Amino acid sequence: MNAWHAWIGREEVRQDSLEAALVQRWCATLDREVPEGGTVPQGLHWCLCVPDAPTARLGDDGHPARDDSLESFLPPLSLPRRMWAASAVEFLAPLRIGAAIKRVSRVKSITPKQGGTGPLVFAEVEHETSCGGVLAVREAQSLVYREASAQGGALAPPPPGAGRFDTSGWDATREVLPSEPLLFRYSALTFNSHRIHYDGAYATGVEGYRGLVVHGPLVASLLLDLARRELGEQALASFAFRGVSPAICGEALHLAMRQSEGGLELGAFASDGRPVMSASARA
């Protein structure tokens, strides 16, 4: 049993309302049309029930400061860098405009490990999002905490190589160019003030990246949008992703999807073929 066992099973409940204006802003951010019929694009749940710590309680990195009180949802882990590493999402029912939203979050496990760059702590959190009293989205989320590194550690991608992303073997591909306005808008939609997404001097000088970092859930949302373009609205029953290496603002991102034996295989790649995110889905 680790030092944070008191937090295992802890719950946090957040309430929200799903307004049409949020859906319009989401669709404008991703350059897509608003769906008809009052349903909400898959992936928009990441913009609901977001953390709302006061500005005065933010840490140096822009994340809410760690609270050592037993009232806090997650324990006061001393490792300063946090990364959303992976998620497995079940889409159980559509979210609908105008509905009341309730999200119940539970800490499932907190596990210390030793990685190649130093100590790590993995926190597994389950989120259940209900829409109008009906369970709509269930998500198992993996967070990774690590030591600070002036060079970005193993997470900082190398400079672009001479290779090229190979589109052969994929059923559908799309190239997007993550821009500063796109990152700003997604940060605003998710109320995410982590400075690696908007403060270039901090991202390069403090965390050691070569530019602003594209949000992991934004890359995941772009993959969900690729599936929507190919299969239609509300097409997926499940979607799981794992971050492989960061996407950098201003560098082309290649999205890809193909049928696989188990369902759908998706991925995001840099222009030189470096994997950014791996994903799978079932329709």
Buried (B, 14 or more C-beta within 10 A) or exposed (E): EEEBEEBBEBEBEBEBEBEEEBBEBBBEBBEEEBBEEBBBBBBBBBBBBEEEBEEEEBBEBBBBEBBEEEEBBBBEBEBBBBBBBBBBBBBBBBBBBEBEBBBBBBBBBBEBEEEEBEEBBBBBBBBBBBBBEEBBBBBBBBBBBBBBBEEBBEBBBEEBEEEEBEEEEBEBBBEBEBEBEBBBBBBBBBEBBBBBBBBBEBBBEBBBBBBBBBBBBBBBBBBBBBBBEEBEEBBBEBBBBBBBBBBBBEBBBBBBBEEEEEBBBBBBBBBBBBBBBBBBBBE
